[in-house]
Amino acid sequence: IEPFSDSLHIDVMDGHFVPNLSFGAPVIRCLETKLPLICHLMVSNPEDRIQEFVDAKADTIVFHIEASKNPQALI
């Protein structure tokens, strides 16, 4: 998809904040692409998960403000 896109948006779902479950940082870490990775965390307590997505080389991390205990600190 690289020739057809400017970035790769990845929805991460934990089965708690939203009822669906998807993959997490270990799978994202294995992606081979030159596209910027936008990780959309649809998870409870995203502050507990930010570092693993930073370590997985996410270029942008998006989270739901209502899922965080202190969204300003998280930003």
C-alpha positions in Angstrom: 0.0 0.0 0.0 3.0 2.3 0.3 2.6 3.8 -3.2 -1.0 4.7 -2.4 -0.9 6.1 1.1 0.9 8.8 3.1 0.6 6.8 6.4 -0.6 3.7 8.0 -3.4 4.0 10.6 -3.5 1.1 13.0 -6.5 0.6 15.4 -5.4 -1.1 18.6 -8.3 -2.5 20.6 -8.1 -4.1 24.0 -11.5 -5.7 24.4 -12.2 -3.5 27.4 -12.6 0.1 26.2 -14.2 -1.3 23.1 -15.6 -4.8 22.8 -13.3 -5.8 19.9 -9.8 -7.1 20.4 -7.0 -6.6 17.9 -3.2 -6.8 18.0 -0.8 -4.8 20.1 2.8 -3.4 20.0 4.5 -6.7 19.4 2.8 -7.0 16.0 3.3 -3.4 15.2 7.0 -3.8 16.0 7.2 -6.5 13.2 5.7 -4.3 10.5 8.1 -3.5 7.7 7.0 -0.2 6.0 8.5 3.2 5.3 5.1 4.8 6.0 4.6 6.7 9.2 2.7 4.6 11.7 -0.3 6.2 13.4 -1.4 4.0 16.4 -4.9 4.7 17.5 -5.2 3.3 21.0 -8.8 2.3 21.7 -7.8 1.0 25.1 -8.6 1.5 28.8 -5.9 3.4 30.7 -3.8 4.4 27.6 -1.1 5.9 29.9 -0.2 2.3 30.9 0.4 1.4 27.2 2.1 4.5 25.7 5.7 3.4 26.2 5.3 0.1 24.4 4.0 1.9 21.3 6.8 4.4 21.5 9.2 1.5 21.7 7.4 -0.1 18.7 8.3 3.0 16.7 4.9 4.6 16.4 5.2 7.9 14.8 1.9 9.2 16.2 -0.1 7.9 19.0 -3.8 8.8 19.3 -6.0 8.0 22.3 -9.5 8.6 23.6 -9.5 11.4 26.1 -12.2 9.7 28.1 -10.1 6.6 28.5 -7.3 8.4 30.4 -7.3 9.3 34.1 -5.2 12.4 33.3 -5.2 13.2 29.6 -3.3 16.5 29.9 -0.4 14.7 31.6 -0.5 12.0 28.9 -0.4 14.5 26.1 
